[in-house]
Amino acid sequence: MIVVKVGGSAGIDYDAVCTDLAERWKGGERLILVHGGSGETNRVAEALGHPPRFVTSPSGYTSRFTDRETLEIFEMVYCGKMNKGIVERLQRLGVNAVGLSGLDGRIFEGRHKDSVRAVENGKVKVLRGDHTGTVERVNTGLIELLLSAGYLPVLTPPAASYEGVAINVDGDRAAAALAVALKAEALLLLSNVPGLLRDYPDEASLIREIPAGEVEAYLGFAQDRMKKKVLGAAEAVQGGVLRVIFGDARAGQPVTAALMGAGTVVS
Ligand SMILES: Nc1ncnc2c1ncn2[C@@H]1O[C@H](COP(=O)(O)OP(=O)(O)OP(=O)(O)O)[C@@H](O)[C@H]1O
C-alpha cells in the first residue's frame, strides 16, 4: 500500500499526478490519494471577502486560523472544487475513484482545538473560535471497504472532532497517520518543490536522504508550512512506514519519480 499526498500550492500539475497514479493503479498497485487545497482556498476566500489569516505559534508553526466562515470556504474548495476535480480526472482516465473528506465515515478523527496561541506584533495572543485539530485516530473501515471493492479513495481534510464537529487538520500529518494506520510501505508527500531544500528556495540545495532516526534534526531547514511535512514524515517513520519521500508534483511522472528516489528520501 502506498499513500500519496499531493499538496494544494501553486504550480502543482494534477493531470501529471493523476495520469501517473492511474497507470500504476491499473498495473495493480494499491494506492490512496490524499490532497490539499491551500492555494485555491486563499483565492476563493479573497474573492468572497473573507481573506485568509495565517497565525504562527510560539514554537514557529504556521496554520490557517479557521473560524466558522473560513471552515465553510475551506470545505467548498477542499471537498468541492479540489476533490471533485481530482476524482473527475481519475474517472476520465478510467479509474473508479471515490472522493471523501475525513469527516465522512469519521475517517480522520481528532480533538477540536477551539483556541490557538499566536505570536502577533511580538506578543503571544490567544485566539478563540478556531476550528482546528490534529488527527489522532484513523478509522480505516470505510477505506478498506472501498479498496476491497476496487475503488481508489481520494481523501481530504477536514476531519471530525470527537463531538462530530468539522475541524481543519494538516493534510500532510493526516496522510502520515493514514499511512501508519494502513501499514503502508511508503508515504509520498508531493508538492511544488523538488523536496526538502537545505537553503530554501535554492532548488540546487535539495537534501537527498534523511536517516529515519534523524528526521527531527532536519526541522530547522523547513520554514513555515514545510515544517508540518517534516513533522508528518517523522510521525510516519516512527509509526513503522518504511519510506517517506518529499517529491515534486509540478511535472513528469511525480509518483513514479518519487518512488524511484527523486526528491528527499527518509528511510
Ligand atoms: N526548506 C524548504 N524546502 C522546501 N520547501 C520549503 C522549505 N521551507 C519552506 N518551504 C515551503 O513549503 C511549501 C510546501 O508546503 P505547503 O504546505 O505550502 O504545500 P502543499 O502541501 O502543496 O499545500 P497544502 O497545504 O494545500 O496541502 C513550499 O511551496 C515552499 O514554499
The ligand as an SDF file (V2000), in Angstrom:
LIG
                    3D

 31 33  0  0  0  0  0  0  0  0999 V2000
   13.3100   24.0550    3.2610 N   0  0  0  0  0  0  0  0  0  0  0  0
   12.2650   24.0330    2.4230 C   0  0  0  0  0  0  0  0  0  0  0  0
   12.2630   23.2140    1.3550 N   0  0  0  0  0  0  0  0  0  0  0  0
   11.2070   23.1720    0.5090 C   0  0  0  0  0  0  0  0  0  0  0  0
   10.0990   23.9390    0.6210 N   0  0  0  0  0  0  0  0  0  0  0  0
   10.0360   24.7870    1.6650 C   0  0  0  0  0  0  0  0  0  0  0  0
   11.1130   24.8580    2.6100 C   0  0  0  0  0  0  0  0  0  0  0  0
   10.7710   25.7610    3.5380 N   0  0  0  0  0  0  0  0  0  0  0  0
    9.5540   26.2160    3.2130 C   0  0  0  0  0  0  0  0  0  0  0  0
    9.0980   25.6510    2.0870 N   0  0  0  0  0  0  0  0  0  0  0  0
    7.7870   25.9570    1.5010 C   0  0  0  0  0  0  0  0  0  0  0  0
    6.8680   24.9020    1.7990 O   0  0  0  0  0  0  0  0  0  0  0  0
    5.9100   24.8240    0.7500 C   0  0  0  0  0  0  0  0  0  0  0  0
    5.2190   23.4960    0.7760 C   0  0  0  0  0  0  0  0  0  0  0  0
    4.2950   23.4590    1.8200 O   0  0  0  0  0  0  0  0  0  0  0  0
    2.7410   23.7340    1.5670 P   0  0  0  0  0  0  0  0  0  0  0  0
    2.0280   23.2990    2.7940 O   0  0  0  0  0  0  0  0  0  0  0  0
    2.5380   25.0990    1.0370 O   0  0  0  0  0  0  0  0  0  0  0  0
    2.4350   22.7800    0.4020 O   0  0  0  0  0  0  0  0  0  0  0  0
    1.2860   21.8610   -0.0380 P   0  0  0  0  0  0  0  0  0  0  0  0
    1.4560   20.5620    0.6280 O   0  0  0  0  0  0  0  0  0  0  0  0
    1.4500   21.8980   -1.5150 O   0  0  0  0  0  0  0  0  0  0  0  0
   -0.1040   22.5410    0.3680 O   0  0  0  0  0  0  0  0  0  0  0  0
   -1.4650   22.0950    1.0820 P   0  0  0  0  0  0  0  0  0  0  0  0
   -1.4000   22.7310    2.4460 O   0  0  0  0  0  0  0  0  0  0  0  0
   -2.5420   22.6750    0.2600 O   0  0  0  0  0  0  0  0  0  0  0  0
   -1.5510   20.6260    1.1600 O   0  0  0  0  0  0  0  0  0  0  0  0
    6.7330   25.0770   -0.4930 C   0  0  0  0  0  0  0  0  0  0  0  0
    5.9390   25.6010   -1.5270 O   0  0  0  0  0  0  0  0  0  0  0  0
    7.7630   26.0950   -0.0260 C   0  0  0  0  0  0  0  0  0  0  0  0
    7.3140   27.4010   -0.3120 O   0  0  0  0  0  0  0  0  0  0  0  0
  1  2  1  0
  2  3  1  0
  2  7  2  0
  3  4  2  0
  4  5  1  0
  5  6  2  0
  6  7  1  0
  6 10  1  0
  7  8  1  0
  8  9  2  0
  9 10  1  0
 10 11  1  0
 11 12  1  0
 11 30  1  0
 12 13  1  0
 13 14  1  0
 13 28  1  0
 14 15  1  0
 15 16  1  0
 16 17  2  0
 16 18  1  0
 16 19  1  0
 19 20  1  0
 20 21  2  0
 20 22  1  0
 20 23  1  0
 23 24  1  0
 24 25  2  0
 24 26  1  0
 24 27  1  0
 28 29  1  0
 28 30  1  0
 30 31  1  0
M  END
$$$$
